[in-house]
Amino acid sequence: MKKILAVILTLTLILTLTACGGKNNDGAGAPDDSIQTPAEPSPAPEPLPETDPEPPAGQGEEPEVPDQSGEPAQPAEPQQPEEEPILRVSHEDVTLRSAGESFRLSVWDSSGNDPDACTFTSADPAVAEVDEAGGAVTAVAPGTTTVTAHVKFGDREQDFSCIVRCVWKESGTDLPVSGGAEDAVQPPAGGANLPSLADFFATLQSSYEGLDAMMVIEGEVLDTYYPGLGSIAAVEEVLIQETMMSMSNVAVGLVKLSDEATLDDILAVQAVFQGRITTQAEGGAWYPASCETWEQGVTSSVSNHVGMFVYPEGAQAMADLFTQTFSN
């Protein structure tokens, strides 16, 4: 009997254990309605496009980033205004020694440009007349007057004056007209008595330093430096010398034209000389001091002679001496 009870208890225990195991396998796997399972996470919202917030009024510009080098920022250099070309006049004081003697007064700028408009007037036409448009000044009678050139370059207008001294003795008089010391000795009238170009150059050499060691410009060099001069048929004689490889260039150009030369021939020679001055002034002379000296160069014409003078602070004085020397 005891064996039978033990067997029954054993079977009962086995059944009980079996029942508990089935509940754990089935029941535990099924979801319990009483327990809230966490919801699946929602997808993250898409990022908004990046936009710069509008700055407050008056703060549209970004602040300057300080210089990381530690040195204070340098202010921008102000732009220098462009320099206006310097205006030049061919003559300032001219002595004419006979009635009918003439020269041409002209004005140009340092770039070699002619004025947009130019009007010439004589304070006393009875002493010296002037071509209102062309600038040709002609001696009429002994005396002194002033010829004025009113020029216009773009928006600029300026007056230039040239003293004209007509100095000779009237027929039947024994005294100089003006009575000045420079009028006491009168050169003989007539072109045949004028000095040669070489004589005049020698006079310059005796009065100005630096004219002894100069190079004669002739042949192919002349055609290169002064193009077109050799093609002017009225040119009879040329004497041109320049210093070379100098920090302050000096140049003297002298041309004699034939008695049949016209005003156009004289202007053509002047244009050649002015072209050389402009080329050198704009960098052809290399050194700044040389370019500046060339920029101050002066051309002059009287009778059938044309001169070019480039000399530090003395070009105009040379031109005036040239005019006085070759006046008939």
PyMOL commands that set and color helices and strands:
alter all, ss='L'
color gray80, all
select helices_A, chain A and resi 2-26+181-183+191-193+197-207+219-225+229-231+263-284+288-295+315-325
alter helices_A, ss='H'
color red, helices_A
select strands_A, chain A and resi 87-89+93-96+102-104+107-109+117-122+128-130+136-139+143-153+156-166+215-216+235-242+251-257+298-302+305-310
alter strands_A, ss='S'
color yellow, strands_A
deselect
rebuild
show_as cartoon
